[in-house]
Structure formats: structure tokens, C-alpha cells
């Protein structure tokens, strides 16, 4: 018996099904640009689907012409007719089609890009948020308040957000795929972008510009709350942390070893490292998810990558295991 040169139809169908299912996994999720949760992201998604549909059509037309050319019988033509036919294909397929494609893309893309950056039709007063990109974490400051969060942006639903981005080190890029486009974070320059969330929920943001060793871990969570829940959250977060009696020694050890860099509202005023005032409620510890397979503060202290440490970071050996456990237990209560 001879060997089969072609796969069975069932195998082909199964392979296509698996490939199609794999492609669909990119159409939803906390960091999918094709699962929009705001007006700017909807424009981007529709633009992408339009481009995908148009170029899919072009692909099938080109494949159809190729198959037709491969199967048709060769007719005898004069040199003049051959030149005319060649010129028609060059002018039509090499000049006219790309020109029309570019005009259509620019006609749709330029207004879409302007809308995504500015959300110019908004009439509501925007909420300002200053975003500082560090290596390799995000700091969010809410002007006119004493609110500072690290690696977690909390915003109200159906409210325009004026995001101003800053960097004092290298170029980063601020991107929340489900809310809009990305904006570069350039040292010495304050760039702006407008965001607006149309649904309550949690999504994910990412640095979209390679910025060094920790780039892949430079992620953050975006929590979209109802307006009443946001007002309650804002009021709660502006209150000083009250240290319970059983955590007094832990807070004192934290102040001694960590307070110069880390801020805990009402306890320490450190700068230069992530604010820990609500660390117990965060969904991420660094880039590692909390919940299910929970990453605790203790685990983070013992397993975080060494490249995250700075020259000023104290050696953990300077802190006794008992102090580490006490500090971690206290920080877990901060929400």
C-alpha cells in the first residue's frame, strides 16, 4: 500500500477548528483591544475589524486570481497584447489598489486617532490623574487630593479621565487596551490622553514600550467603580491609617527599615518606592496575581526578583524573620 500524500478531511477540519479557537482567545479578556469597555476603545476595535475585513477580502481576491492563473490554458498572444496586459496589472494592482487602500485607511484612521487621543465630544469636566512611570512600576496621583496609589488605577464609570503621563528615567508607554490607545511616556515631557470607561469592572494595563529588564512585569490594574462607590473609595483612601495595638511593633519596624522609601498614609511619608497604604487590597503583587494561587506579602519579600531592588533597598538579612512576618501580617490588613 502506498502512503497517503494528503491528510484526511476530518483532520483538516479539526486542525482548522483548533486554529480558529486559538485566534478567538485574543478577542476577549482583561487586556484585549477587541473587547472594548470605553468609547475610544470601541473606535479602535471597529477600525481594526474594518482593516481585517478589507485585507481579508484582498487576500481572497489575490488567491482567487492566482488559482485562476495557475489553472487556465495559456493562449497565444502577440507581444503588444502581452505588454498591455502586464501594464494593466501593474497599474491596477501595483498603483491604483494601494493608492485607494492608503486613502481609505487615512480617511478612517486620522479622525479615529484624533478622537481616541482627545475624546473631543466630551462635555463633562474630566477627572485628572497624574501617572508617573518608574522602573518598573506605576504611580498614580490624584491632584487636589492626598491620594496616591501604586500599580492600581481606580476611576469612576462614565467619566472622562484626563491622564497626564511623566517619566524621570527612560521612555515608557501607558496603555489600557480595553479603554483606548497608548501614549508614550517621555522624560522631560508631559503627554496627555483621555480615557472613559463605559462599564464597571477590572481590566489590565501594560507598559507598551520596552524599558529595560523589568518591562514585561510593568503592569497595573484598572478598577472601574460606580460613581457612588468611587466617591466612597476616595473618601476612605484619604483617611490616615490607624495602627492597631497588636501591630504597633510591626509598624515601628516598618518605619525604621522601609519608611524612608515606602509611604503608608499617616504612618510614613517615604517617596521613591510604591505606596503601600492599600497594599492588602491590591489584585497584583508586582506582576503576580493575588487570589486563587495567592501571592502574599511574605512570599513577595522572599521571592521578588533581585533586579527590582535599588541601591537604597535594605538587605532583608537586616530584618529578623520575626519582624518580616510581623510587617507582612500588618501590611496585609491595609485595604
C-alpha angles and dihedrals in degrees: 000000000000124000118258111251096196131048121250116267090242091056091049092050092048092050092049091049092052092047092048092048090050091052092050091058088074092058096075142025139088093298104034119123087201092063099063122194098180141041096258092051090048090057090050092048093049090048090051094048090048091053091044092052094045096049092043087056090049090049093053092045091052092046090049092051090047093052090046091051092049094051105036121098116255112248124203111250132175120253090251092054090047091053092048092050092048092049091051092054093046094048095040100039100027102039115012098042095047090044092053090045093052093047092050092047093048092044091055100030103051096055090041092052092048091050093048093052098045110017082213096184093066116119098177118096106257125237111239121226123177113210119199116193114211130175100294113344140056128246120199120199124187109210119229089026136074089240119133125163133177125220091346126088117194119193138165121251121254092016126118111240119206104209117196115189128204137177131188096185124033137341115289131167126226113217135167101176096197093053105040149299129322128264125204117243105216125185112250094017134088111216124188139209133172121230131183128181118210097189138043117248147084125289138166135251130197143191103251098191121074105249106167142284097339098042096114090052095049096104134132140191125242115207115195112198134182112263093255092048090048092052090050091047092050092050092047094048093053092060119098118252111257111212113220116227093251090057099046095102091046091051090049091051090047091051091051099046105023110016096089090069107018123065124215107179111251093005108060133005100206122156134195098050133067117295108246100192092116101019093129092064098046120118092212131051100197101315094327118105120240123214124051097030091023122210107208128199089253092054090048093052091052101039110029115124115270091228088070091065120096129209089259094051108115118237111256087225087070089064117066118235089246091055092047091052092047093049092047092048091051094047091052088063094057108101 
